[in-house]
Amino acid sequence: MKGITMVKKAVLAYSGGLDTSVIVRWLIETYDCEVVCFAADVGQKEELTGLKEKAINTGASKIYIEDLREEFLTDYVFPTMQAGAIYEHKYLLGTSFARPIIAKGQVEIADINTGVDCLLRARASNAASDPCTGRRCLNERPCGTRR
């Protein structure tokens, strides 16, 4: 693949949904790399059921499911609510303010796993988005830039 750096080990923000389950196999088959999955428990208990088995069955070498509920509430939810983060005076910014703590946890998992050279977050519109650690990228754009 032209312009693509080969990856040996990646940490994938994993939800167990279709996008992240497919991307695990795709990464392994496309890059012949090890995939470590990371899931953050920010209060979505029912979505975490069976997650470990699903990640391993799709090919992940490991999965970390970290309980970040207390930190999420005290350091993210409460300050966001105090700031009045309501979209169009109607909708609370629920999903979006979980993203920073998920990214933080993902970086912490990368730090404790030797040889990680790529962080990934899958989404439907772009199977591998923001795939960068500053050392390597999976696409032709410079690290840290957006499409």
trRosetta pair geometry for C-beta under 8 A, 3 or more apart (Angstrom, degrees):
i j d omega theta_ij theta_ji phi_ij phi_ji
1 4 4.1 1 105 27 114 134
1 30 7.9 24 -27 -179 142 105
3 139 7.3 13 125 177 107 40
3 140 4.0 4 156 -95 141 99
4 138 6.0 13 -150 -169 97 53
4 139 6.7 -11 -104 -98 84 29
4 140 7.5 -62 -67 -59 61 71
5 136 4.5 -143 112 -160 149 101
5 137 6.0 97 21 59 123 50
5 138 6.8 -100 53 -92 82 38
6 31 6.1 153 -154 -152 69 94
6 33 7.8 170 173 -65 76 113
7 10 5.4 24 161 -54 139 106
7 27 7.4 -49 79 -165 136 102
7 31 4.8 7 52 176 93 151
7 33 4.6 -15 104 -81 88 159
7 117 5.9 -167 -142 82 74 104
7 118 4.6 -26 -132 -8 129 145
7 136 6.6 157 -95 122 80 143
7 138 6.5 -20 -40 -87 129 100
8 33 5.5 168 -170 -129 14 97
8 34 6.9 10 150 21 60 91
8 115 6.0 -79 105 169 122 109
8 117 5.9 64 39 21 89 125
9 33 6.0 -165 -74 -178 28 101
9 34 4.5 -8 -112 63 81 103
9 35 7.9 -177 -155 -77 54 27
9 36 6.8 30 -180 -7 96 106
9 113 6.9 -149 150 138 136 118
9 115 4.7 79 20 117 145 97
9 116 5.0 -93 108 -100 108 48
9 117 6.2 98 55 15 74 78
9 118 7.3 169 93 32 44 86
10 27 6.0 -97 44 -171 144 147
10 31 7.8 70 -19 79 127 151
10 33 5.8 65 -5 126 98 138
10 34 7.4 172 25 88 62 56
10 35 5.5 -15 67 -114 94 68
10 36 7.1 -170 93 31 44 73
10 116 7.0 100 -117 -150 18 83
10 117 7.5 -56 -80 65 61 61
10 118 4.1 -35 -108 81 91 106
10 119 7.1 165 -162 -91 78 18
10 120 5.5 26 173 -6 125 117
10 131 7.8 -24 -138 -153 129 102
11 36 4.9 -30 -105 77 70 102
11 37 7.6 143 -161 -108 59 13
11 38 5.6 28 178 -14 102 120
11 106 5.7 150 127 -172 123 87
11 109 5.4 148 -147 100 143 111
11 110 4.6 -117 1 -77 149 88
11 113 6.8 146 -72 45 114 144
11 116 5.5 9 -25 -145 104 136
11 118 7.4 177 25 94 62 57
11 119 5.4 -18 65 -114 95 69
11 120 7.1 174 86 26 46 74
12 20 6.4 144 152 -154 120 98
12 23 6.5 167 -143 107 143 118
12 24 6.5 -146 49 -86 166 78
12 27 7.2 -147 -63 -10 133 160
12 35 5.7 5 -6 -168 123 104
12 36 7.2 163 18 80 74 46
12 37 5.3 -34 69 -109 95 65
12 38 6.9 171 81 23 43 77
12 60 7.5 -116 44 -106 121 116
12 120 4.7 -21 -109 72 72 108
12 121 7.6 149 -160 -86 60 32
12 122 6.9 16 -163 -19 108 103
13 20 7.3 -100 100 -112 58 131
13 38 5.8 -43 -106 74 48 96
13 39 7.7 108 -169 -93 56 46
13 40 7.9 -21 -148 -5 95 100
13 102 5.8 67 -141 158 129 114
13 103 7.5 -39 -77 -87 139 54
13 106 5.3 -51 -76 -85 92 139
13 119 7.8 46 -28 178 92 88
13 120 6.8 -142 15 99 76 56
13 121 4.4 7 36 -107 128 80
13 122 7.4 -159 69 16 83 69
14 20 4.8 146 -136 168 60 140
14 24 7.4 39 -111 -65 119 116
14 37 3.6 5 -15 -163 152 110
14 38 6.1 135 17 54 91 38
14 39 5.1 -68 79 -62 84 89
14 51 7.4 131 123 -175 109 109
14 55 5.8 53 163 -103 159 120
14 60 7.3 -10 -84 -79 159 153
14 63 6.6 -79 64 -132 152 108
15 19 7.6 35 45 62 116 96
15 20 5.0 139 34 10 76 145
15 39 6.7 129 -98 -118 34 103
15 47 7.1 -36 -173 166 85 124
16 20 6.6 -11 -17 75 16 122
16 21 6.4 39 -163 -59 36 104
16 39 7.3 16 -25 -95 97 142
16 47 7.0 166 51 173 126 81
16 50 7.4 113 -152 97 149 84
16 51 4.7 -101 -62 -120 137 83
16 54 5.0 70 -136 89 101 150
16 55 7.0 -78 -90 -54 82 83
17 20 5.6 80 55 23 74 96
17 21 6.7 -144 94 -7 30 98
18 21 6.0 -65 -141 40 23 108
18 22 6.1 18 165 -15 64 112
19 22 6.2 -66 -152 38 22 105
19 23 6.3 17 158 -18 63 112
19 122 4.4 175 146 131 105 119
19 123 6.3 12 -178 -131 161 16
19 124 5.5 -105 -82 -70 130 64
19 127 7.1 -166 -158 -132 92 63
20 23 5.6 -53 -139 36 34 112
20 24 6.8 47 158 -31 63 95
20 37 7.6 94 167 -133 119 116
20 122 4.8 170 -86 47 64 133
21 24 6.1 -44 -159 18 32 113
21 25 7.6 20 151 -5 59 101
21 54 6.6 -64 -106 164 115 109
21 58 5.1 -145 -159 -95 77 158
22 25 6.2 -63 -162 40 39 104
22 26 6.0 35 148 -20 73 114
22 122 7.9 159 65 -170 85 158
22 127 7.7 -84 102 -142 112 112
23 26 5.2 -56 -139 42 37 116
23 27 6.0 43 161 -25 70 102
23 120 7.0 -163 152 142 139 140
23 122 4.3 -150 -17 -87 157 144
23 127 5.8 164 -95 178 106 93
23 128 6.4 139 -143 -75 127 85
24 27 6.2 -57 -153 32 24 108
24 28 6.7 18 153 -13 60 109
24 35 5.2 168 -145 113 77 160
24 37 6.9 -24 -97 -71 123 115
24 55 6.9 177 -95 -150 159 65
24 58 4.4 81 80 125 140 118
24 59 5.2 159 143 60 105 99
24 60 5.5 -64 -146 -55 133 86
25 28 5.8 -60 -151 39 32 110
25 29 6.0 20 158 -10 70 113
25 58 5.7 -97 -46 -180 91 88
25 59 5.5 122 -91 9 62 141
26 29 6.0 -61 -140 45 27 103
26 30 5.6 13 166 -10 67 119
26 127 7.0 -40 89 168 165 139
27 30 6.1 -60 -129 45 21 101
27 31 5.6 -29 -174 31 62 114
27 33 5.9 -64 157 59 95 107
27 35 5.2 104 88 -76 135 127
27 120 7.5 -138 -85 0 143 169
27 128 7.8 114 -80 -88 101 133
28 31 7.4 -66 -112 57 10 75
28 32 7.0 43 -177 -111 49 27
28 33 6.6 -120 -105 58 45 58
28 35 6.0 -83 -59 -9 91 119
28 59 4.8 -83 -23 151 159 147
29 32 7.7 10 -158 -66 13 57
33 118 7.8 12 166 37 163 132
34 61 4.9 -7 -165 -16 102 142
34 115 7.9 53 49 106 131 124
35 59 6.5 57 45 111 123 93
35 60 5.0 -86 101 -113 96 68
35 61 6.5 147 64 2 49 84
36 60 6.6 95 -126 -167 22 98
36 61 5.9 -45 -82 59 68 97
36 62 4.9 -2 -132 61 88 96
36 63 7.5 169 -174 -87 59 37
36 64 7.4 25 167 -4 101 99
36 109 6.8 -169 129 150 125 118
36 113 5.6 -92 -24 -117 173 170
36 116 7.1 -66 31 -97 133 114
37 55 4.4 -114 33 -149 158 137
37 60 4.4 -30 -15 -133 110 155
37 62 7.1 -159 34 98 69 52
37 63 4.1 -14 71 -111 107 86
37 64 7.3 -175 96 26 59 61
38 63 7.3 -178 -76 -157 27 62
38 64 5.1 -7 -115 62 72 98
38 66 7.3 -4 -165 1 91 108
38 102 8.0 139 120 -172 109 78
38 105 6.3 170 169 123 128 98
38 106 4.8 157 80 -108 154 73
38 109 4.7 -166 -93 20 131 165
39 48 6.7 150 135 -118 140 91
39 51 5.7 -32 0 164 170 150
39 55 7.9 -132 -25 -56 119 141
39 63 6.7 16 2 -180 103 106
39 64 7.3 -178 32 92 63 53
39 65 4.7 -11 70 -111 104 77
39 66 7.5 171 87 22 52 66
40 65 7.9 180 -86 -157 14 55
40 66 5.7 -25 -116 66 61 93
40 68 4.9 -22 -165 20 101 134
40 72 7.9 124 159 -67 120 129
40 98 7.3 171 94 175 133 103
40 101 6.4 143 -171 117 158 93
40 102 4.6 -133 9 -108 145 76
40 105 5.0 136 -88 44 113 159
41 44 7.1 -142 -145 45 58 72
41 45 7.5 48 -153 -88 107 53
41 48 5.9 7 -100 -75 100 151
41 65 6.1 61 -36 169 104 90
41 66 6.5 -152 19 93 85 41
41 67 4.8 -27 65 -110 126 52
41 68 6.1 148 66 25 60 70
41 69 6.1 -41 120 -42 89 93
42 68 5.6 -26 -83 81 74 100
42 69 6.1 147 -144 -93 34 58
42 72 4.5 132 -139 -97 96 170
42 98 5.0 156 88 -136 173 119
42 101 6.7 118 -93 86 126 133
42 102 7.4 -68 -34 -64 132 92
43 69 5.4 110 -61 -118 78 104
43 72 7.2 -130 -18 86 104 147
44 47 4.2 -12 142 30 113 122
44 48 6.6 128 97 -28 80 92
45 48 6.0 -69 -159 28 32 110
45 49 7.6 46 151 -37 65 92
46 49 6.0 -31 -162 -1 43 117
47 51 7.5 50 138 -65 62 121
48 51 5.1 -59 -160 -8 51 133
48 65 6.2 106 -153 -158 117 139
50 53 5.4 -57 -164 45 68 112
50 54 5.6 70 140 -27 87 107
51 54 5.7 -60 -146 38 30 112
51 55 6.3 29 160 -20 67 106
51 63 6.9 -162 133 154 91 152
51 65 6.2 109 89 -85 134 134
52 55 6.1 -58 -151 35 27 108
52 56 6.4 18 158 -10 64 110
52 63 5.3 -171 -125 70 63 133
52 65 6.7 -84 -66 -19 93 128
53 56 6.0 -62 -147 42 29 106
53 57 5.9 27 157 -19 67 114
54 57 5.8 -58 -141 41 26 110
54 58 6.4 19 160 -15 63 108
55 58 6.1 -63 -149 38 27 104
55 60 4.2 -28 164 32 90 143
55 63 4.0 89 86 -67 157 139
56 59 7.9 149 -178 13 28 8
56 60 5.8 -79 -86 64 37 88
56 63 6.7 -102 -47 -7 79 115
60 63 5.5 64 117 -59 146 91
62 113 7.8 -169 55 -105 142 131
64 109 5.1 -169 44 -116 151 129
66 105 5.2 -163 58 -155 146 132
66 109 7.7 -136 -31 -62 131 111
67 70 7.8 42 139 6 93 89
68 71 5.2 -62 -168 55 75 110
68 72 5.1 86 130 -36 89 104
68 101 5.5 153 157 156 143 124
68 102 7.9 -173 53 -80 162 52
68 105 5.9 -88 -65 -67 143 138
69 72 5.6 -59 -144 35 25 115
69 73 6.4 20 162 -15 63 106
70 73 6.0 -58 -151 36 28 107
70 74 6.2 7 163 -2 66 113
71 74 6.3 -65 -136 48 27 98
71 75 5.3 -15 -179 18 68 122
71 76 7.5 53 135 -3 66 102
71 101 6.5 153 113 -140 107 131
72 75 7.0 -60 -110 53 11 85
72 76 5.1 -44 -161 42 52 124
72 77 6.1 51 143 -19 74 104
72 98 6.7 10 -144 -121 125 79
72 101 5.2 -151 -97 60 83 176
73 76 7.3 -17 -50 54 6 79
73 77 4.8 -35 -131 39 45 126
73 78 6.2 56 163 -26 63 97
74 77 7.8 27 -11 45 17 87
74 78 6.0 -6 -137 15 30 130
75 78 7.8 52 -8 41 10 98
75 79 7.0 -15 178 2 32 122
75 101 7.4 125 85 -88 113 119
76 79 6.7 -73 -148 43 14 101
76 80 6.1 9 162 -17 58 117
76 97 5.5 154 170 157 107 104
76 98 7.3 103 139 -97 154 41
76 100 6.8 176 -113 66 125 112
76 101 5.6 -81 -44 -37 151 124
77 80 5.8 -65 -147 38 25 110
77 81 6.2 21 160 -16 66 109
77 97 6.9 130 -89 114 54 134
78 81 5.8 -57 -145 38 29 109
78 82 6.2 30 157 -20 65 108
79 82 5.5 -55 -143 38 32 114
79 83 6.3 31 156 -19 65 107
80 83 5.8 -59 -151 37 30 110
80 85 4.6 -50 -179 22 86 140
80 93 6.5 -116 177 67 131 112
80 97 4.9 -2 -85 -128 163 162
81 84 7.6 43 177 -71 36 28
81 85 7.0 -78 -81 33 28 91
81 92 7.9 -6 -99 -141 86 114
85 92 7.3 69 99 -155 82 61
85 93 4.7 -62 141 19 113 127
85 97 7.0 95 109 -57 158 137
86 89 5.9 57 117 -122 118 26
86 90 6.7 145 168 36 105 25
86 91 6.6 147 -166 69 71 38
86 92 6.0 -41 -109 -92 76 49
86 93 7.2 -143 -99 -20 27 85
87 90 6.8 -51 89 58 65 75
87 91 4.5 -25 59 66 101 99
87 92 7.8 -125 15 -34 86 0
87 93 5.9 109 -29 -72 103 87
88 91 6.3 37 48 16 95 95
93 96 4.9 -56 178 54 97 113
93 97 5.3 88 116 -23 101 106
94 97 7.0 -91 -164 34 14 93
94 98 7.3 7 157 -18 57 107
95 98 6.1 -63 -162 27 37 111
95 99 7.6 50 148 -38 66 94
96 99 5.9 -34 -165 0 43 118
97 100 7.1 -30 -164 18 51 102
98 101 6.1 -67 -164 46 51 104
98 102 5.9 52 144 -25 81 111
99 102 5.6 -60 -145 38 32 113
99 103 6.2 32 160 -19 68 106
100 103 5.7 -55 -147 37 32 111
100 104 6.3 35 154 -22 65 105
101 104 5.4 -47 -145 35 36 116
101 105 6.4 38 154 -18 64 104
102 105 5.8 -55 -150 38 30 110
102 106 6.3 34 151 -23 64 107
103 106 5.5 -53 -147 34 32 115
103 107 6.5 33 155 -19 65 103
103 121 7.6 -42 -92 -60 87 138
104 107 5.9 -55 -153 34 30 110
104 108 6.6 31 149 -19 63 106
105 108 5.5 -54 -150 35 35 114
105 109 6.5 35 152 -19 67 102
106 109 5.7 -52 -151 34 32 111
106 110 6.5 36 149 -20 64 104
106 119 5.8 101 142 -151 121 118
106 121 7.7 -73 -79 -69 172 96
107 110 5.5 -51 -149 35 35 115
107 111 6.5 41 150 -25 65 102
107 119 6.9 -18 -84 -96 66 151
108 111 5.6 -50 -151 30 33 116
108 112 6.9 18 156 -9 64 105
109 112 6.2 -63 -151 40 33 100
109 113 6.4 17 156 -9 67 115
110 113 6.1 -71 -144 45 30 102
110 116 4.3 -142 -152 105 83 157
110 119 5.9 -58 -65 -80 147 103
110 133 7.1 -173 179 -114 156 127
113 116 4.9 74 90 -39 105 117
116 119 7.6 51 162 -65 118 72
116 133 7.3 142 129 -82 90 156
117 133 6.2 -138 -175 28 40 143
117 135 5.8 -93 -153 89 85 126
117 136 4.9 37 158 24 105 135
118 131 5.8 4 -170 179 108 89
118 132 7.3 -36 -139 -98 71 18
118 133 6.0 -127 -104 -18 27 109
118 136 5.8 -65 -74 85 89 111
118 138 6.5 67 -142 -45 138 106
119 130 7.5 -39 103 127 94 91
119 131 7.0 -176 81 -147 49 45
119 132 6.9 -32 51 68 87 31
119 133 5.4 115 -2 -76 95 85
120 128 5.5 -51 -143 -147 117 93
120 129 7.9 108 -161 54 70 43
120 130 7.5 142 -139 85 39 73
120 131 4.9 7 -100 -111 82 89
120 138 7.6 24 -92 -3 108 147
121 129 5.9 -49 80 72 85 86
121 130 5.4 9 37 60 107 116
122 127 6.0 -23 -143 -176 95 50
122 128 6.3 -37 -100 -94 73 49
122 129 7.2 120 -130 18 24 82
123 126 6.0 26 70 52 93 73
123 127 7.8 -149 61 -109 44 15
123 129 5.4 -16 27 11 107 133
125 129 7.8 33 78 -56 84 135
126 129 4.4 83 94 -70 117 103
126 147 7.5 178 -108 16 159 152
128 131 4.7 16 156 -51 107 134
128 138 5.6 -38 123 90 142 149
128 139 7.7 172 93 -43 107 110
131 137 6.3 109 96 -158 84 61
131 138 4.0 -20 107 22 144 118
131 139 6.7 109 52 -7 115 95
132 136 7.3 -159 -135 91 60 44
132 137 4.7 -6 -99 -102 98 85
132 138 7.6 -129 -66 10 66 76
132 143 4.5 158 -166 -138 132 83
132 144 6.4 -138 121 -45 150 48
133 136 6.4 23 39 42 98 72
133 143 7.6 -49 65 -144 35 131
134 143 5.1 129 -117 154 35 147
134 144 6.6 40 -97 -47 76 107
135 143 7.6 103 20 -91 19 159
136 143 7.7 105 83 -81 10 123
137 140 7.9 -164 110 -40 125 7
137 141 6.7 -118 163 72 156 64
137 142 7.4 170 -20 -174 158 18
137 143 5.1 -153 -56 -79 116 76
141 145 5.0 -124 161 76 116 112
141 146 7.9 -62 151 106 159 5
141 147 6.6 -132 -43 -81 158 69
142 145 5.0 65 68 0 85 125
